Amino acid sequence: MRLEGDAAVGPADTTPHADCAYDVVDYPGHPRPQTHPDVLAAIARLHGLPAASPRRCRYLEVGCGDGSNLLPLALAYPDSSFIGVDLSHKAIARGERMRVQLGLDNLLLQVTDLGSWEPGPVPFDFIAAHGFYSWVPEAVRDALMRLCREHLAAAGVAYISYNAMPGCHIRRMIAQMLRAQVQGIEAPELKLTQAIAMLKFLDAGVIGDTPYAQLVRHEVASLVERTDPAVVFHDDLAEINHAVSITEFAAHAGAFDLAFLGEADYFEMSEEAAPPEVLGMLRAMGATDVLRKEQYLDFLKGRRFRQTLLCRRNQSVQRVVEPRLVLGLHAVGQVESPGPVDLAMGEPVSFRAPHEAAFSVDHPVPKAAMQLLGERWPAPIAVGELLEQAQVRCMGIERSDAVADVEALARTLLLGFRLGVLSLLCDPPPVAAEVGPMPCTSALVRAQVAQMQALLTSVRGAVVDIPEPAARELLGLLDGSHDRSALLLDVGARLALGVDDLSAGPDPTQRAACLEQRLEEALLGFRRLGLLKA
């Protein structure tokens, strides 16, 4: 049975024929902050590995697509080398056009079959493979592990994401239904149309209110509302969709002399959210067998996707993190408190990031530091500088001594990191903490605006949605050579700020003041989205 879809489908004989499915249906390329070398290096250093600084490193991405993840890295770190390999000619060609436009001589993008590629003798400090491991044959998975074994630097870090069991059983159940619906269909357009129609059929027709029905409705709604159709094509309709438990994945890595280091989303390793009945058990597991604890956490959480970090097995990994190690890093966080912050000693104040667990702080300096992080967001700050500014803010407030300030701040930052309330980074890109007199966004953002790309890339490599044409036009002007007066004189800036729609009346002074206010609001909004460079 074929279901009626919403999209018109051309005749089957017009289907492109290519060796790579990603040349037939484009896969959306986006930057992935969790693969950023400042994230990977920070986690490695917390666990005792002297990872390279992102400022001077060699970084390889396997399955790089159109290089969307590598372009902002190459811009931010001109003294580092970045290589991206992918099997898709179309994706690499798109990325190469942008690379040439931006003049990024420290980035190499090439079409490569991983099974036969020889990267040369110089090792990589970081190797990343996102959305790759679970969708390639066993021989290619082995080739990826072999690449890490033979070409990862001594203190290097490999990032590999994959579908995880047992949680992935739920998505796979729906995927099996979709694949049954498209069985025998060769045309990609028709295959995708039928898959989407099947999702809508399930959403409208699942029977009853049983646990099964509730599960199907929830999963289907998530796919229909949140997932790009191309993701459904490449992920759910793929002939290969290999899901493994963390222990199975670690065993595969171990066969290639690689060991579990941690998770890129570090808070995923925290057991603090577990019920009291099992919290002690999980902590005991973590003290003796971190992989066993991770496996049991997956049982309890139903985690379906992992972003695991590996290192060489001969490296000595410190499982218990020494809080003072955070002093050599940077901190950033969208931290907020529900009420006024009393900096007095012993007065507990709750801090949280949006949608994340809250934690309580009662020492003056860490409380002031949390305030500062919230005010600066999304600009990172060196922890040493954060300590100094927090101590200045606490002048006149009774506390013990400077040593206690340092210890309290280190413990607080580490706890906030483990809970996902803040991030710890190693040598991050210079995101602006204030707008400044000559606001500047990255060359990548200006190029994306000029090409009318739907999504933009922040200075730190996050996806930003700026749908308003007027705001995008203003962004295109921010090359660091225009002060406020120049921006106000520019026709594009006036259009961007809606000057023709001003209700301030004909008074020129009033109109000018309103225009200045709108300009400042727009620039502040760009800063808060991480679109301005320091």
Secondary structure, DSSP 8 states (H G I E B T S, - for coil): -----SS----GGG----S-HHHHS-------GGG-HHHHHHHHHHTT-----GGG-EEEEES-TTSTTTHHHHHH-TTSEEEEEES-HHHHHHHHHHHHHHT-TTEEEEE--TTT----SS-EEEEEESS-GGGS-HHHHHHHHHHHHHHEEEEEEEEEEEEETTTHHHHHHHHHHHHHHTTT---HHHHHHHHHHHHHHHHHH--SSSHHHHHHHHHHHHHHHH--HHHIIIIIS-S---EE-HHHHHHHHHTTTEEEEEESSGGGG--TTS-HHHHHHHHHHHHH-HHHHHHHHHHHHT--EEEEEEEETTS---SS--GGGGGGSEEE---B-SS----STT--EEEB-TTS--EEE-SHHHHHHHHHHHHHTT--EEHHHHHHHHHHHTTTS--S-HHHHHHHHHHHHHHHHHHTSSEEESS---B-SS--SS-B--HHHHHHHHTT-SEEE-TTS-EEE---HHHHHHHTT-BS---HHHHHHSHHHHHHTTGGG--S-S-HHHHHHHHHHHHHHHHHHHHHTT-SB-
